[in-house]
Amino acid sequence: MSIFLTAGKFLLGGLGWLKDAISAAFRWAVDNPAKAGCIVLLCASLWLLHGKREALADLTDMTALRDAEKAAHAQTVINYRTAAKAAENAAEAEKKRKEALYAKAAHESDQAYADLRARYRSVLQRAPGANSSGADQTDLPVSSGAPRVSVEAASGAGVLVSRDDALICADNTAYAQAAFEWAEKVAATRGAALR
């Protein structure tokens, strides 16, 4: 226990010199105000200089962060523009591919129409009574010299149709069938794109 008392007395006695030093410094500052003011200003200047260095270090860090964010933003803009251009090119390629598919379907449809039209006309040309005219049944003028044989008599059906009307029907039927097939191809193409 005596060790603690000795240490306590030493510390209390040691603080006495600090008390003496503070009162001597205060007396000196009162006796020499200009010198004390200079010392206070020097201490304040050193403290401000230290703060300025910290502020400049912080400013340098903030400037570096700002520059990094500017660079990141510039890279983001470049990435966005690159992605937009790639998407635009992909859309243009898809559009051209679809246009090619539609053009092919239209060409195939035109070819199917021509083939069906020729086939239907051929069938009508070979049908019995193909040279007949039912114009007298429809109040249309009858061409002179055209034999008047009804389709009913020739084929057993109960409808009289002129050859020209039958050809128009054949052409329209061929066109409708070709258009229907074209629409099915386009629908299948669009349906595949939506899946």
Secondary structure, DSSP 8 states (H G I E B T S, - for coil): -HHHHHHHHHHHHHHHHHHHHHHHHHHHHHH-HHHHHHHHHHHHHHHHHHHHHHHHHHHHHHHHHHHHHHHHHHHHHHHHHHHHHHHHHHHHHHHHHHHHHHHHHHHHHHHHHHHHHHHHHHHHHHSTTTT---GGGTT----TT-----HHHHHS-S----HHHHHHHHHHHHHHHHHHHHHHHHHHHHHHHH-
